[in-house]
């Protein structure tokens, strides 16, 4: 099953696969497992209790907001589940800015753009992309050439 190349729509088998994985991770209750209690500063490693797996430098915080750096082409839903959390669409506004992106990625530049996969960094160019409209955030979107900055809890 190749989750990285899925189209995330309401009828996609990938969306059902993520929901099934989430239910397995949460023992069918939909409540995230308890994570390490200490807050994590950006760039530090954090270990997740979920499945005994270590969530690498991909988990951090920005001004008290839990953030996860998605893998290339990965949706925030998948990235948050991967580290034992859930994506919180209402928490994207505080991280949709150049400061948050620069704290999480090595941006060579940062600019307003428009796309459902933002905020994100563009692979290759290292251009950080802020969602210019500052609305209509989504956990489901992905793009094969970006790594999203995700709001997780």
Residue pairs with C-beta under 8 A, 6 or more apart in sequence:
1 17
3 14
3 17
3 18
3 78
4 71
4 72
4 73
4 74
5 73
6 12
6 13
6 14
6 15
6 17
7 14
8 14
8 15
8 75
8 77
8 140
8 141
8 142
9 15
15 140
18 77
18 78
18 81
21 81
22 30
22 81
22 86
23 30
25 32
25 33
25 50
25 51
25 81
25 84
26 32
26 33
32 50
32 84
32 85
32 86
32 153
33 48
33 49
33 50
33 84
34 49
35 46
35 48
35 49
35 50
35 84
35 85
36 46
36 47
36 48
36 49
39 61
39 64
40 46
40 59
40 60
40 61
41 60
41 61
42 60
42 61
42 62
42 67
42 103
42 104
43 57
43 60
44 57
44 60
45 54
45 55
45 56
45 57
46 55
46 59
46 60
47 54
47 55
48 54
48 55
48 59
48 83
48 84
49 84
50 83
50 84
51 84
53 84
55 68
55 82
55 83
55 84
57 69
58 68
58 69
58 70
58 71
58 79
58 83
59 66
59 67
59 68
59 83
59 152
60 66
60 67
60 68
60 69
60 103
60 104
61 67
62 94
62 95
62 99
62 100
62 103
62 104
63 94
63 100
65 91
65 94
65 95
65 151
66 85
66 151
66 152
66 153
67 95
67 100
67 104
67 149
67 150
67 151
67 152
68 76
68 79
68 80
68 82
68 83
68 85
68 149
68 150
68 152
69 79
69 104
69 105
69 147
69 148
69 149
69 150
70 76
70 78
70 79
70 120
70 142
70 147
70 148
70 149
70 150
71 79
71 147
72 123
72 144
72 145
72 146
72 147
73 142
73 143
73 144
73 145
73 146
74 82
74 142
74 147
74 148
75 139
75 140
75 141
75 142
75 148
76 87
76 138
76 139
76 140
76 141
76 148
76 150
76 151
76 152
77 87
77 139
77 140
78 142
79 87
79 148
79 150
79 152
80 86
80 87
80 139
80 150
80 152
81 87
83 152
85 152
85 153
86 152
86 153
87 139
87 150
87 151
87 152
88 139
88 151
88 152
88 153
89 137
89 138
89 139
89 151
90 151
91 151
91 153
92 119
92 131
92 137
92 151
93 134
93 137
94 100
94 151
95 101
95 119
95 149
95 151
96 118
96 119
96 130
96 131
96 134
96 137
97 119
97 130
98 107
98 110
98 128
98 130
100 119
100 149
101 107
101 110
101 119
101 121
101 128
101 129
101 130
101 149
102 110
102 128
104 149
105 121
105 126
105 128
105 147
105 149
106 126
107 121
107 126
107 127
107 128
108 125
108 126
108 127
109 126
109 127
109 128
110 127
110 128
110 129
110 130
111 127
111 128
111 129
111 130
112 129
112 130
112 131
112 132
113 129
113 130
113 131
113 132
114 131
114 132
114 133
115 129
115 131
115 141
115 143
115 146
116 136
116 138
116 140
116 141
117 141
117 142
117 143
117 146
117 148
118 129
118 130
118 131
118 146
118 148
119 128
119 129
119 130
119 131
119 148
119 149
120 128
120 129
120 143
120 146
120 147
120 148
120 149
121 127
121 128
121 129
121 146
121 147
121 149
122 128
122 129
122 145
122 146
123 145
123 146
123 147
124 145
129 146
131 137
139 150
141 148
142 148
